[in-house]
Amino acid sequence: IAFIGFAAGIASCLLAPMVFPQPFYGVEMVLFCILLLVVLFAIIHHGRSSLARGLVIYQLEVLSLWAAFAFGGSLAHGFIMPWRDYFEDALAGWIVSEVAGLFLIPLVRRLPRRPV
C-alpha cells in the first residue's frame, strides 16, 4: 500500500507539467481517485476481520499510504519545503480516510456474507 502511495506522489510531480502545464490539479484528482479506491478496498478487506484488529491495521495502512504519497511527491520534486501542497493534500486525504474507516469498517462487518 505504501508503494502505491509513493508511486502516486512521484507521478503527481512528474506527470503534472506534461499533462497540464499550469494547473496540475487534474492529474492530482485522478491520482487521488486511485488512492481513494485503495482506501475503499482496504476498508472492505479489514471489515471482514475482527473489529479491533481490522481498525488498527487499517489505520496503519492508511497512514503509510498518505505518508508515502507526500514523500514520493517531495522526493520527485527534489526538496520538501516549497511543496507544502503534498503535505496538505496528504494530511487531508489521511484525515478523510481515517474518519471513513472508523465509520465504514463497522458497517462492512454488519453486511451479510454470502457463502463461497
Buried (B, 14 or more C-beta within 10 A) or exposed (E): BBEBBBBBBBBBBBBBEEEEEEEBBEBBEBBBEBBBEBBBEBBEBBBEBEEEEBBEBBBEBBBBBBBBBBBBBBBBBEEBEEBEBBBEBBEEBBEBBBEBBEEBBEEBBEEEEEEE
